[in-house]
Structure formats: C-alpha cells, structure tokens
Amino acid sequence: MALGSGSSNTKVIPQAIQAMNQFKYEVATELGINPEYKTGYWGNISSRECGAVGGHMVRRMIAAAEQSLIGQGGQVNFRGGFPQEPNTQA
C-alpha cells in the first residue's frame, strides 16, 4: 500500500499487525528476498517475490493451524468438494 493512502479495512486484532510484519520479514529473509525490504519500502521488490512471501506465510499458518487441531485431540476429517446429499430415490 502506498504511503499516505488510507484503508477502510478495520483491524480485527490490532495487536497482530506487528507480529504479522515480523513474520513477513522472517519469511522474506528465509527466501533470500532482496534485503531492500528491510527499510520498509517494498517498491523495488518484484511482484513475484512479494507473492512468494505471502504464499509461504499462508502455508506456514495453515500448517500451524493443522498442528493445533491435531494437538487438541480432535480427529480432522477433510473431504474434497461439496458435501454429498443423500440419495432419496428408491
């Protein structure tokens, strides 16, 4: 987002902003992204590199959520597609 432009998005958990920024920089460092981002300006970073950072962040958050579900002792049952409706024709 450009400096000075406002956002109408409301923050559900405002305290998470700093943690997500730290997470973003951690992932960018792991991926070996051009270190210019450390200044806070991402304008010189390609869209592909920025997308890679976001993609890896999502993968790690999903993995953490799955581990959390497994740790709760609940059995996770994932089905692909939409739920099937029972066959009512006899």
GIKASUL-V732485 format. One record per residue. RES is the residue in one small letter. PSI is psi as a letter, one per 40 degrees, with the letter a starting at -180 (none if undefined). D_CENTER is the distance of its C-alpha to the mean C-alpha in Angstrom with 1 decimal. Layout:
RES;PSI;D_CENTER / RES;PSI;D_CENTER
This chain:
m;h;17.0 / a;i;20.6 / l;h;22.4 / g;e;24.5 / s;h;22.8 / g;i;22.0 / s;h;19.2 / s;e;20.1 / n;h;16.8 / t;i;17.5 / k;h;15.4 / v;d;15.3 / i;g;15.0 / p;d;16.2 / q;e;16.4 / a;e;12.6 / i;d;12.6 / q;d;14.3 / a;d;12.3 / m;d;9.0 / n;d;11.4 / q;d;12.8 / f;d;9.7 / k;d;9.2 / y;d;12.9 / e;d;13.0 / v;d;10.9 / a;d;13.0 / t;d;16.0 / e;d;15.4 / l;e;15.2 / g;f;18.3 / i;i;17.2 / n;h;20.2 / p;e;20.6 / e;d;21.6 / y;d;18.2 / k;e;19.4 / t;e;21.7 / g;e;18.9 / y;h;19.9 / w;e;17.6 / g;d;20.3 / n;e;21.7 / i;h;18.6 / s;i;18.5 / s;d;16.0 / r;d;15.6 / e;d;14.7 / c;d;12.2 / g;d;10.6 / a;d;10.8 / v;d;9.0 / g;d;5.9 / g;d;6.6 / h;d;7.3 / m;d;4.4 / v;d;3.0 / r;d;6.7 / r;d;7.4 / m;d;5.9 / i;d;7.8 / a;d;10.6 / a;d;11.0 / a;d;11.3 / e;d;13.7 / q;d;15.6 / s;d;16.0 / l;d;17.4 / i;d;19.7 / g;d;20.8 / q;e;21.9 / g;e;24.4 / g;i;23.5 / q;h;23.8 / v;h;20.8 / n;h;22.2 / f;h;20.0 / r;i;22.0 / g;i;21.3 / g;a;22.2 / f;i;23.9 / p;i;26.1 / q;h;29.6 / e;i;32.4 / p;i;35.5 / n;h;38.4 / t;e;41.1 / q;h;43.6 / a;none;46.5
